[in-house]
């Protein structure tokens, strides 16, 4: 899966499943402060990522993943 495909899928589920406004999603957008993802949203994201990409997110691996770009980087690293 290409980086563009990963970003497209992540953007789609943020907009469709979590009802995030599209203009809030940009590479350096902070997941919490800019996009507005909270701990309850993160539970949904874990389920969506597992269904969409086929792996489980480990919370300890998410430390330091604070922007949209870093989140896509994390997914990309898990798919290699």
PDB file of N, CA, C and O in Angstrom:
ATOM      1  N   UNK A   1       0.844  -1.176   0.000  1.00  0.00           N
ATOM      2  CA  UNK A   1       0.000   0.000   0.000  1.00  0.00           C
ATOM      3  C   UNK A   1       0.895   1.248   0.000  1.00  0.00           C
ATOM      4  O   UNK A   1       1.853   1.337   0.768  1.00  0.00           O
ATOM      5  N   UNK A   2       0.568   2.196  -0.865  1.00  0.00           N
ATOM      6  CA  UNK A   2       1.380   3.403  -0.961  1.00  0.00           C
ATOM      7  C   UNK A   2       1.031   4.384   0.157  1.00  0.00           C
ATOM      8  O   UNK A   2      -0.007   4.269   0.810  1.00  0.00           O
ATOM      9  N   UNK A   3       1.920   5.345   0.356  1.00  0.00           N
ATOM     10  CA  UNK A   3       1.683   6.393   1.363  1.00  0.00           C
ATOM     11  C   UNK A   3       0.396   7.150   1.031  1.00  0.00           C
ATOM     12  O   UNK A   3      -0.379   7.485   1.927  1.00  0.00           O
ATOM     13  N   UNK A   4       0.172   7.417  -0.251  1.00  0.00           N
ATOM     14  CA  UNK A   4      -1.027   8.143  -0.665  1.00  0.00           C
ATOM     15  C   UNK A   4      -2.290   7.358  -0.316  1.00  0.00           C
ATOM     16  O   UNK A   4      -3.282   7.941   0.123  1.00  0.00           O
ATOM     17  N   UNK A   5      -2.257   6.039  -0.508  1.00  0.00           N
ATOM     18  CA  UNK A   5      -3.411   5.200  -0.168  1.00  0.00           C
ATOM     19  C   UNK A   5      -3.662   5.211   1.343  1.00  0.00           C
ATOM     20  O   UNK A   5      -4.807   5.284   1.787  1.00  0.00           O
ATOM     21  N   UNK A   6      -2.584   5.137   2.125  1.00  0.00           N
ATOM     22  CA  UNK A   6      -2.717   5.178   3.589  1.00  0.00           C
ATOM     23  C   UNK A   6      -3.357   6.493   4.014  1.00  0.00           C
ATOM     24  O   UNK A   6      -4.323   6.498   4.777  1.00  0.00           O
ATOM     25  N   UNK A   7      -2.818   7.612   3.519  1.00  0.00           N
ATOM     26  CA  UNK A   7      -3.357   8.918   3.893  1.00  0.00           C
ATOM     27  C   UNK A   7      -4.802   9.069   3.463  1.00  0.00           C
ATOM     28  O   UNK A   7      -5.609   9.652   4.186  1.00  0.00           O
ATOM     29  N   UNK A   8      -5.134   8.550   2.296  1.00  0.00           N
ATOM     30  CA  UNK A   8      -6.508   8.623   1.799  1.00  0.00           C
ATOM     31  C   UNK A   8      -7.462   7.857   2.715  1.00  0.00           C
ATOM     32  O   UNK A   8      -8.545   8.347   3.034  1.00  0.00           O
ATOM     33  N   UNK A   9      -7.064   6.662   3.135  1.00  0.00           N
ATOM     34  CA  UNK A   9      -7.913   5.848   4.015  1.00  0.00           C
ATOM     35  C   UNK A   9      -8.044   6.483   5.401  1.00  0.00           C
ATOM     36  O   UNK A   9      -9.132   6.497   5.978  1.00  0.00           O
ATOM     37  N   UNK A  10      -6.940   7.007   5.932  1.00  0.00           N
ATOM     38  CA  UNK A  10      -6.989   7.649   7.247  1.00  0.00           C
ATOM     39  C   UNK A  10      -7.883   8.888   7.181  1.00  0.00           C
ATOM     40  O   UNK A  10      -8.736   9.089   8.045  1.00  0.00           O
ATOM     41  N   UNK A  11      -7.686   9.711   6.158  1.00  0.00           N
ATOM     42  CA  UNK A  11      -8.507  10.910   5.984  1.00  0.00           C
ATOM     43  C   UNK A  11      -9.991  10.524   5.880  1.00  0.00           C
ATOM     44  O   UNK A  11     -10.852  11.161   6.488  1.00  0.00           O
ATOM     45  N   UNK A  12     -10.271   9.479   5.106  1.00  0.00           N
ATOM     46  CA  UNK A  12     -11.668   9.051   4.912  1.00  0.00           C
ATOM     47  C   UNK A  12     -12.306   8.620   6.228  1.00  0.00           C
ATOM     48  O   UNK A  12     -13.441   9.006   6.510  1.00  0.00           O
ATOM     49  N   UNK A  13     -11.604   7.829   7.042  1.00  0.00           N
ATOM     50  CA  UNK A  13     -12.258   7.400   8.282  1.00  0.00           C
ATOM     51  C   UNK A  13     -12.340   8.517   9.304  1.00  0.00           C
ATOM     52  O   UNK A  13     -13.262   8.531  10.120  1.00  0.00           O
ATOM     53  N   UNK A  14     -11.396   9.459   9.285  1.00  0.00           N
ATOM     54  CA  UNK A  14     -11.517  10.593  10.198  1.00  0.00           C
ATOM     55  C   UNK A  14     -12.754  11.426   9.847  1.00  0.00           C
ATOM     56  O   UNK A  14     -13.475  11.881  10.736  1.00  0.00           O
ATOM     57  N   UNK A  15     -12.990  11.617   8.568  1.00  0.00           N
ATOM     58  CA  UNK A  15     -14.128  12.418   8.115  1.00  0.00           C
ATOM     59  C   UNK A  15     -15.434  11.645   8.284  1.00  0.00           C
ATOM     60  O   UNK A  15     -16.401  12.171   8.835  1.00  0.00           O
ATOM     61  N   UNK A  16     -15.465  10.399   7.810  1.00  0.00           N
ATOM     62  CA  UNK A  16     -16.709   9.628   7.786  1.00  0.00           C
ATOM     63  C   UNK A  16     -17.101   9.046   9.146  1.00  0.00           C
ATOM     64  O   UNK A  16     -18.260   9.131   9.552  1.00  0.00           O
ATOM     65  N   UNK A  17     -16.138   8.461   9.838  1.00  0.00           N
ATOM     66  CA  UNK A  17     -16.449   7.767  11.087  1.00  0.00           C
ATOM     67  C   UNK A  17     -16.442   8.702  12.302  1.00  0.00           C
ATOM     68  O   UNK A  17     -17.282   8.578  13.193  1.00  0.00           O
ATOM     69  N   UNK A  18     -15.487   9.636  12.331  1.00  0.00           N
ATOM     70  CA  UNK A  18     -15.355  10.506  13.500  1.00  0.00           C
ATOM     71  C   UNK A  18     -15.921  11.904  13.262  1.00  0.00           C
ATOM     72  O   UNK A  18     -15.933  12.743  14.163  1.00  0.00           O
ATOM     73  N   UNK A  19     -16.394  12.142  12.026  1.00  0.00           N
ATOM     74  CA  UNK A  19     -17.029  13.412  11.660  1.00  0.00           C
ATOM     75  C   UNK A  19     -16.109  14.616  11.888  1.00  0.00           C
ATOM     76  O   UNK A  19     -16.533  15.664  12.376  1.00  0.00           O
ATOM     77  N   UNK A  20     -14.842  14.432  11.521  1.00  0.00           N
ATOM     78  CA  UNK A  20     -13.859  15.523  11.589  1.00  0.00           C
ATOM     79  C   UNK A  20     -14.015  16.364  10.321  1.00  0.00           C
ATOM     80  O   UNK A  20     -14.199  15.824   9.230  1.00  0.00           O
ATOM     81  N   UNK A  21     -13.941  17.670  10.470  1.00  0.00           N
ATOM     82  CA  UNK A  21     -14.018  18.539   9.297  1.00  0.00           C
ATOM     83  C   UNK A  21     -12.746  18.383   8.480  1.00  0.00           C
ATOM     84  O   UNK A  21     -11.641  18.384   9.023  1.00  0.00           O
ATOM     85  N   UNK A  22     -12.914  18.247   7.162  1.00  0.00           N
ATOM     86  CA  UNK A  22     -11.782  17.970   6.279  1.00  0.00           C
ATOM     87  C   UNK A  22     -10.686  19.034   6.366  1.00  0.00           C
ATOM     88  O   UNK A  22      -9.503  18.709   6.259  1.00  0.00           O
ATOM     89  N   UNK A  23     -11.063  20.289   6.558  1.00  0.00           N
ATOM     90  CA  UNK A  23     -10.052  21.353   6.594  1.00  0.00           C
ATOM     91  C   UNK A  23      -9.194  21.318   7.854  1.00  0.00           C
ATOM     92  O   UNK A  23      -8.205  22.046   7.945  1.00  0.00           O
ATOM     93  N   UNK A  24      -9.553  20.491   8.820  1.00  0.00           N
ATOM     94  CA  UNK A  24      -8.732  20.341  10.031  1.00  0.00           C
ATOM     95  C   UNK A  24      -7.635  19.297   9.853  1.00  0.00           C
ATOM     96  O   UNK A  24      -6.755  19.168  10.704  1.00  0.00           O
ATOM     97  N   UNK A  25      -7.686  18.550   8.749  1.00  0.00           N
ATOM     98  CA  UNK A  25      -6.744  17.453   8.529  1.00  0.00           C
ATOM     99  C   UNK A  25      -5.650  17.905   7.562  1.00  0.00           C
ATOM    100  O   UNK A  25      -5.882  18.043   6.361  1.00  0.00           O
ATOM    101  N   UNK A  26      -4.473  18.129   8.101  1.00  0.00           N
ATOM    102  CA  UNK A  26      -3.303  18.494   7.299  1.00  0.00           C
ATOM    103  C   UNK A  26      -2.087  17.884   7.979  1.00  0.00           C
ATOM    104  O   UNK A  26      -2.157  17.542   9.160  1.00  0.00           O
ATOM    105  N   UNK A  27      -0.962  17.738   7.258  1.00  0.00           N
ATOM    106  CA  UNK A  27       0.170  16.954   7.777  1.00  0.00           C
ATOM    107  C   UNK A  27       0.616  17.302   9.193  1.00  0.00           C
ATOM    108  O   UNK A  27       0.839  16.398   9.999  1.00  0.00           O
ATOM    109  N   UNK A  28       0.752  18.574   9.514  1.00  0.00           N
ATOM    110  CA  UNK A  28       1.250  18.945  10.840  1.00  0.00           C
ATOM    111  C   UNK A  28       0.139  19.178  11.860  1.00  0.00           C
ATOM    112  O   UNK A  28       0.394  19.688  12.951  1.00  0.00           O
ATOM    113  N   UNK A  29      -1.077  18.812  11.513  1.00  0.00           N
ATOM    114  CA  UNK A  29      -2.203  18.989  12.434  1.00  0.00           C
ATOM    115  C   UNK A  29      -1.992  18.105  13.658  1.00  0.00           C
ATOM    116  O   UNK A  29      -1.748  16.905  13.532  1.00  0.00           O
ATOM    117  N   UNK A  30      -2.089  18.703  14.835  1.00  0.00           N
ATOM    118  CA  UNK A  30      -1.991  17.947  16.086  1.00  0.00           C
ATOM    119  C   UNK A  30      -3.273  17.133  16.251  1.00  0.00           C
ATOM    120  O   UNK A  30      -4.375  17.667  16.130  1.00  0.00           O
ATOM    121  N   UNK A  31      -3.119  15.837  16.530  1.00  0.00           N
ATOM    122  CA  UNK A  31      -4.281  14.964  16.647  1.00  0.00           C
ATOM    123  C   UNK A  31      -5.256  15.467  17.703  1.00  0.00           C
ATOM    124  O   UNK A  31      -6.468  15.477  17.483  1.00  0.00           O
ATOM    125  N   UNK A  32      -4.729  15.881  18.840  1.00  0.00           N
ATOM    126  CA  UNK A  32      -5.581  16.303  19.952  1.00  0.00           C
ATOM    127  C   UNK A  32      -6.033  17.758  19.791  1.00  0.00           C
ATOM    128  O   UNK A  32      -7.229  18.045  19.826  1.00  0.00           O
ATOM    129  N   UNK A  33      -5.082  18.669  19.615  1.00  0.00           N
ATOM    130  CA  UNK A  33      -5.397  20.098  19.638  1.00  0.00           C
ATOM    131  C   UNK A  33      -6.059  20.603  18.361  1.00  0.00           C
ATOM    132  O   UNK A  33      -7.016  21.374  18.433  1.00  0.00           O
ATOM    133  N   UNK A  34      -5.568  20.185  17.189  1.00  0.00           N
ATOM    134  CA  UNK A  34      -6.086  20.703  15.925  1.00  0.00           C
ATOM    135  C   UNK A  34      -7.265  19.881  15.389  1.00  0.00           C
ATOM    136  O   UNK A  34      -8.280  20.431  14.962  1.00  0.00           O
ATOM    137  N   UNK A  35      -7.106  18.563  15.421  1.00  0.00           N
ATOM    138  CA  UNK A  35      -8.149  17.691  14.858  1.00  0.00           C
ATOM    139  C   UNK A  35      -9.243  17.416  15.886  1.00  0.00           C
ATOM    140  O   UNK A  35     -10.398  17.199  15.521  1.00  0.00           O
ATOM    141  N   UNK A  36      -8.885  17.423  17.168  1.00  0.00           N
ATOM    142  CA  UNK A  36      -9.878  17.246  18.217  1.00  0.00           C
ATOM    143  C   UNK A  36     -10.133  15.808  18.620  1.00  0.00           C
ATOM    144  O   UNK A  36     -11.204  15.487  19.134  1.00  0.00           O
ATOM    145  N   UNK A  37      -9.152  14.932  18.392  1.00  0.00           N
ATOM    146  CA  UNK A  37      -9.308  13.527  18.771  1.00  0.00           C
ATOM    147  C   UNK A  37      -9.093  13.391  20.276  1.00  0.00           C
ATOM    148  O   UNK A  37      -8.074  13.821  20.816  1.00  0.00           O
ATOM    149  N   UNK A  38     -10.077  12.781  20.939  1.00  0.00           N
ATOM    150  CA  UNK A  38      -9.960  12.558  22.384  1.00  0.00           C
ATOM    151  C   UNK A  38      -9.814  11.062  22.653  1.00  0.00           C
ATOM    152  O   UNK A  38      -9.742  10.262  21.720  1.00  0.00           O
ATOM    153  N   UNK A  39      -9.771  10.692  23.917  1.00  0.00           N
ATOM    154  CA  UNK A  39      -9.518   9.289  24.267  1.00  0.00           C
ATOM    155  C   UNK A  39     -10.633   8.361  23.773  1.00  0.00           C
ATOM    156  O   UNK A  39     -10.364   7.218  23.405  1.00  0.00           O
ATOM    157  N   UNK A  40     -11.870   8.837  23.761  1.00  0.00           N
ATOM    158  CA  UNK A  40     -12.962   8.006  23.240  1.00  0.00           C
ATOM    159  C   UNK A  40     -12.832   7.811  21.737  1.00  0.00           C
ATOM    160  O   UNK A  40     -13.084   6.719  21.226  1.00  0.00           O
ATOM    161  N   UNK A  41     -12.437   8.871  21.023  1.00  0.00           N
ATOM    162  CA  UNK A  41     -12.201   8.748  19.585  1.00  0.00           C
ATOM    163  C   UNK A  41     -11.083   7.757  19.314  1.00  0.00           C
ATOM    164  O   UNK A  41     -11.135   6.994  18.348  1.00  0.00           O
ATOM    165  N   UNK A  42     -10.066   7.773  20.178  1.00  0.00           N
ATOM    166  CA  UNK A  42      -8.934   6.884  19.968  1.00  0.00           C
ATOM    167  C   UNK A  42      -9.359   5.423  20.054  1.00  0.00           C
ATOM    168  O   UNK A  42      -8.826   4.586  19.326  1.00  0.00           O
ATOM    169  N   UNK A  43     -10.299   5.106  20.920  1.00  0.00           N
ATOM    170  CA  UNK A  43     -10.814   3.732  21.011  1.00  0.00           C
ATOM    171  C   UNK A  43     -11.429   3.339  19.665  1.00  0.00           C
ATOM    172  O   UNK A  43     -11.208   2.230  19.178  1.00  0.00           O
ATOM    173  N   UNK A  44     -12.201   4.253  19.068  1.00  0.00           N
ATOM    174  CA  UNK A  44     -12.790   3.994  17.756  1.00  0.00           C
ATOM    175  C   UNK A  44     -11.701   3.827  16.700  1.00  0.00           C
ATOM    176  O   UNK A  44     -11.789   2.947  15.845  1.00  0.00           O
ATOM    177  N   UNK A  45     -10.677   4.672  16.763  1.00  0.00           N
ATOM    178  CA  UNK A  45      -9.585   4.609  15.787  1.00  0.00           C
ATOM    179  C   UNK A  45      -8.884   3.256  15.846  1.00  0.00           C
ATOM    180  O   UNK A  45      -8.540   2.695  14.806  1.00  0.00           O
ATOM    181  N   UNK A  46      -8.669   2.726  17.046  1.00  0.00           N
ATOM    182  CA  UNK A  46      -8.025   1.414  17.193  1.00  0.00           C
ATOM    183  C   UNK A  46      -8.814   0.354  16.437  1.00  0.00           C
ATOM    184  O   UNK A  46      -8.232  -0.461  15.722  1.00  0.00           O
ATOM    185  N   UNK A  47     -10.127   0.359  16.590  1.00  0.00           N
ATOM    186  CA  UNK A  47     -10.989  -0.616  15.916  1.00  0.00           C
ATOM    187  C   UNK A  47     -10.961  -0.411  14.402  1.00  0.00           C
ATOM    188  O   UNK A  47     -10.869  -1.373  13.640  1.00  0.00           O
ATOM    189  N   UNK A  48     -11.041   0.846  13.973  1.00  0.00           N
ATOM    190  CA  UNK A  48     -11.050   1.153  12.536  1.00  0.00           C
ATOM    191  C   UNK A  48      -9.725   0.763  11.887  1.00  0.00           C
ATOM    192  O   UNK A  48      -9.717   0.186  10.800  1.00  0.00           O
ATOM    193  N   UNK A  49      -8.609   1.070  12.538  1.00  0.00           N
ATOM    194  CA  UNK A  49      -7.300   0.723  11.976  1.00  0.00           C
ATOM    195  C   UNK A  49      -7.159  -0.789  11.855  1.00  0.00           C
ATOM    196  O   UNK A  49      -6.653  -1.291  10.852  1.00  0.00           O
ATOM    197  N   UNK A  50      -7.605  -1.510  12.872  1.00  0.00           N
ATOM    198  CA  UNK A  50      -7.517  -2.974  12.808  1.00  0.00           C
ATOM    199  C   UNK A  50      -8.335  -3.506  11.638  1.00  0.00           C
ATOM    200  O   UNK A  50      -7.877  -4.383  10.906  1.00  0.00           O
ATOM    201  N   UNK A  51      -9.540  -2.981  11.460  1.00  0.00           N
ATOM    202  CA  UNK A  51     -10.411  -3.422  10.374  1.00  0.00           C
ATOM    203  C   UNK A  51      -9.863  -3.009   9.003  1.00  0.00           C
ATOM    204  O   UNK A  51      -9.911  -3.787   8.050  1.00  0.00           O
ATOM    205  N   UNK A  52      -9.347  -1.792   8.911  1.00  0.00           N
ATOM    206  CA  UNK A  52      -8.903  -1.241   7.625  1.00  0.00           C
ATOM    207  C   UNK A  52      -7.533  -1.731   7.200  1.00  0.00           C
ATOM    208  O   UNK A  52      -7.312  -2.049   6.032  1.00  0.00           O
ATOM    209  N   UNK A  53      -6.604  -1.793   8.163  1.00  0.00           N
ATOM    210  CA  UNK A  53      -5.210  -2.090   7.831  1.00  0.00           C
ATOM    211  C   UNK A  53      -4.740  -3.460   8.316  1.00  0.00           C
ATOM    212  O   UNK A  53      -3.685  -3.930   7.891  1.00  0.00           O
ATOM    213  N   UNK A  54      -5.501  -4.108   9.197  1.00  0.00           N
ATOM    214  CA  UNK A  54      -5.193  -5.476   9.594  1.00  0.00           C
ATOM    215  C   UNK A  54      -4.145  -5.645  10.678  1.00  0.00           C
ATOM    216  O   UNK A  54      -3.511  -6.697  10.759  1.00  0.00           O
ATOM    217  N   UNK A  55      -3.949  -4.632  11.515  1.00  0.00           N
ATOM    218  CA  UNK A  55      -3.047  -4.798  12.656  1.00  0.00           C
ATOM    219  C   UNK A  55      -3.616  -4.047  13.852  1.00  0.00           C
ATOM    220  O   UNK A  55      -4.428  -3.133  13.704  1.00  0.00           O
ATOM    221  N   UNK A  56      -3.175  -4.449  15.034  1.00  0.00           N
ATOM    222  CA  UNK A  56      -3.620  -3.791  16.262  1.00  0.00           C
ATOM    223  C   UNK A  56      -2.634  -2.697  16.654  1.00  0.00           C
ATOM    224  O   UNK A  56      -1.419  -2.877  16.582  1.00  0.00           O
ATOM    225  N   UNK A  57      -3.183  -1.566  17.067  1.00  0.00           N
ATOM    226  CA  UNK A  57      -2.356  -0.479  17.581  1.00  0.00           C
ATOM    227  C   UNK A  57      -1.972  -0.820  19.017  1.00  0.00           C
ATOM    228  O   UNK A  57      -2.825  -1.163  19.835  1.00  0.00           O
ATOM    229  N   UNK A  58      -0.694  -0.722  19.306  1.00  0.00           N
ATOM    230  CA  UNK A  58      -0.220  -0.912  20.674  1.00  0.00           C
ATOM    231  C   UNK A  58      -0.002   0.476  21.270  1.00  0.00           C
ATOM    232  O   UNK A  58       0.770   1.268  20.730  1.00  0.00           O
ATOM    233  N   UNK A  59      -0.677   0.775  22.380  1.00  0.00           N
ATOM    234  CA  UNK A  59      -0.570   2.120  22.965  1.00  0.00           C
ATOM    235  C   UNK A  59       0.860   2.581  23.201  1.00  0.00           C
ATOM    236  O   UNK A  59       1.171   3.755  23.003  1.00  0.00           O
ATOM    237  N   UNK A  60       1.738   1.667  23.624  1.00  0.00           N
ATOM    238  CA  UNK A  60       3.114   2.062  23.898  1.00  0.00           C
ATOM    239  C   UNK A  60       3.855   2.494  22.626  1.00  0.00           C
ATOM    240  O   UNK A  60       4.821   3.253  22.699  1.00  0.00           O
ATOM    241  N   UNK A  61       3.407   2.015  21.473  1.00  0.00           N
ATOM    242  CA  UNK A  61       4.030   2.411  20.209  1.00  0.00           C
ATOM    243  C   UNK A  61       3.547   3.784  19.739  1.00  0.00           C
ATOM    244  O   UNK A  61       4.143   4.380  18.841  1.00  0.00           O
ATOM    245  N   UNK A  62       2.484   4.276  20.337  1.00  0.00           N
ATOM    246  CA  UNK A  62       1.891   5.542  19.914  1.00  0.00           C
ATOM    247  C   UNK A  62       2.484   6.747  20.640  1.00  0.00           C
ATOM    248  O   UNK A  62       2.118   7.883  20.338  1.00  0.00           O
ATOM    249  N   UNK A  63       3.382   6.524  21.580  1.00  0.00           N
ATOM    250  CA  UNK A  63       3.997   7.649  22.276  1.00  0.00           C
ATOM    251  C   UNK A  63       4.775   8.486  21.270  1.00  0.00           C
ATOM    252  O   UNK A  63       5.569   7.957  20.494  1.00  0.00           O
ATOM    253  N   UNK A  64       4.546   9.780  21.288  1.00  0.00           N
ATOM    254  CA  UNK A  64       5.213  10.671  20.356  1.00  0.00           C
ATOM    255  C   UNK A  64       4.485  10.845  19.040  1.00  0.00           C
ATOM    256  O   UNK A  64       4.856  11.693  18.229  1.00  0.00           O
ATOM    257  N   UNK A  65       3.437  10.038  18.819  1.00  0.00           N
ATOM    258  CA  UNK A  65       2.633  10.187  17.605  1.00  0.00           C
ATOM    259  C   UNK A  65       1.568  11.228  17.913  1.00  0.00           C
ATOM    260  O   UNK A  65       0.504  10.916  18.448  1.00  0.00           O
ATOM    261  N   UNK A  66       1.879  12.477  17.562  1.00  0.00           N
ATOM    262  CA  UNK A  66       0.983  13.552  17.960  1.00  0.00           C
ATOM    263  C   UNK A  66       0.426  14.363  16.786  1.00  0.00           C
ATOM    264  O   UNK A  66      -0.379  15.273  16.982  1.00  0.00           O
ATOM    265  N   UNK A  67       0.859  14.027  15.561  1.00  0.00           N
ATOM    266  CA  UNK A  67       0.332  14.743  14.396  1.00  0.00           C
ATOM    267  C   UNK A  67      -0.253  13.746  13.396  1.00  0.00           C
ATOM    268  O   UNK A  67       0.000  12.544  13.466  1.00  0.00           O
ATOM    269  N   UNK A  68      -1.030  14.276  12.478  1.00  0.00           N
ATOM    270  CA  UNK A  68      -1.617  13.458  11.410  1.00  0.00           C
ATOM    271  C   UNK A  68      -0.513  12.750  10.618  1.00  0.00           C
ATOM    272  O   UNK A  68      -0.623  11.558  10.332  1.00  0.00           O
ATOM    273  N   UNK A  69       0.548  13.481  10.262  1.00  0.00           N
ATOM    274  CA  UNK A  69       1.642  12.891   9.482  1.00  0.00           C
ATOM    275  C   UNK A  69       2.328  11.764  10.254  1.00  0.00           C
ATOM    276  O   UNK A  69       2.638  10.720   9.680  1.00  0.00           O
ATOM    277  N   UNK A  70       2.565  11.968  11.546  1.00  0.00           N
ATOM    278  CA  UNK A  70       3.215  10.928  12.356  1.00  0.00           C
ATOM    279  C   UNK A  70       2.306   9.709  12.495  1.00  0.00           C
ATOM    280  O   UNK A  70       2.788   8.577  12.541  1.00  0.00           O
ATOM    281  N   UNK A  71       0.996   9.937  12.563  1.00  0.00           N
ATOM    282  CA  UNK A  71       0.055   8.814  12.636  1.00  0.00           C
ATOM    283  C   UNK A  71       0.115   7.998  11.336  1.00  0.00           C
ATOM    284  O   UNK A  71       0.123   6.768  11.369  1.00  0.00           O
ATOM    285  N   UNK A  72       0.156   8.689  10.205  1.00  0.00           N
ATOM    286  CA  UNK A  72       0.285   7.991   8.926  1.00  0.00           C
ATOM    287  C   UNK A  72       1.642   7.290   8.829  1.00  0.00           C
ATOM    288  O   UNK A  72       1.728   6.189   8.286  1.00  0.00           O
ATOM    289  N   UNK A  73       2.705   7.919   9.352  1.00  0.00           N
ATOM    290  CA  UNK A  73       4.024   7.279   9.396  1.00  0.00           C
ATOM    291  C   UNK A  73       3.960   5.979  10.182  1.00  0.00           C
ATOM    292  O   UNK A  73       4.511   4.960   9.765  1.00  0.00           O
ATOM    293  N   UNK A  74       3.279   6.024  11.331  1.00  0.00           N
ATOM    294  CA  UNK A  74       3.150   4.844  12.188  1.00  0.00           C
ATOM    295  C   UNK A  74       2.452   3.708  11.422  1.00  0.00           C
ATOM    296  O   UNK A  74       2.916   2.568  11.423  1.00  0.00           O
ATOM    297  N   UNK A  75       1.341   4.038  10.776  1.00  0.00           N
ATOM    298  CA  UNK A  75       0.617   3.009  10.011  1.00  0.00           C
ATOM    299  C   UNK A  75       1.493   2.462   8.901  1.00  0.00           C
ATOM    300  O   UNK A  75       1.560   1.250   8.695  1.00  0.00           O
ATOM    301  N   UNK A  76       2.166   3.354   8.183  1.00  0.00           N
ATOM    302  CA  UNK A  76       3.039   2.927   7.096  1.00  0.00           C
ATOM    303  C   UNK A  76       4.129   1.987   7.612  1.00  0.00           C
ATOM    304  O   UNK A  76       4.445   0.997   6.951  1.00  0.00           O
ATOM    305  N   UNK A  77       4.708   2.276   8.779  1.00  0.00           N
ATOM    306  CA  UNK A  77       5.765   1.429   9.334  1.00  0.00           C
ATOM    307  C   UNK A  77       5.244   0.044   9.708  1.00  0.00           C
ATOM    308  O   UNK A  77       5.980  -0.939   9.620  1.00  0.00           O
ATOM    309  N   UNK A  78       3.998  -0.039  10.119  1.00  0.00           N
ATOM    310  CA  UNK A  78       3.410  -1.321  10.518  1.00  0.00           C
ATOM    311  C   UNK A  78       3.053  -2.185   9.304  1.00  0.00           C
ATOM    312  O   UNK A  78       2.907  -3.402   9.428  1.00  0.00           O
ATOM    313  N   UNK A  79       2.913  -1.563   8.144  1.00  0.00           N
ATOM    314  CA  UNK A  79       2.526  -2.304   6.943  1.00  0.00           C
ATOM    315  C   UNK A  79       3.717  -2.805   6.127  1.00  0.00           C
ATOM    316  O   UNK A  79       3.542  -3.476   5.110  1.00  0.00           O
ATOM    317  N   UNK A  80       4.914  -2.477   6.575  1.00  0.00           N
ATOM    318  CA  UNK A  80       6.113  -2.921   5.828  1.00  0.00           C
ATOM    319  C   UNK A  80       6.492  -4.328   6.192  1.00  0.00           C
ATOM    320  O   UNK A  80       7.469  -4.861   5.665  1.00  0.00           O
TER     321      UNK A  80
END
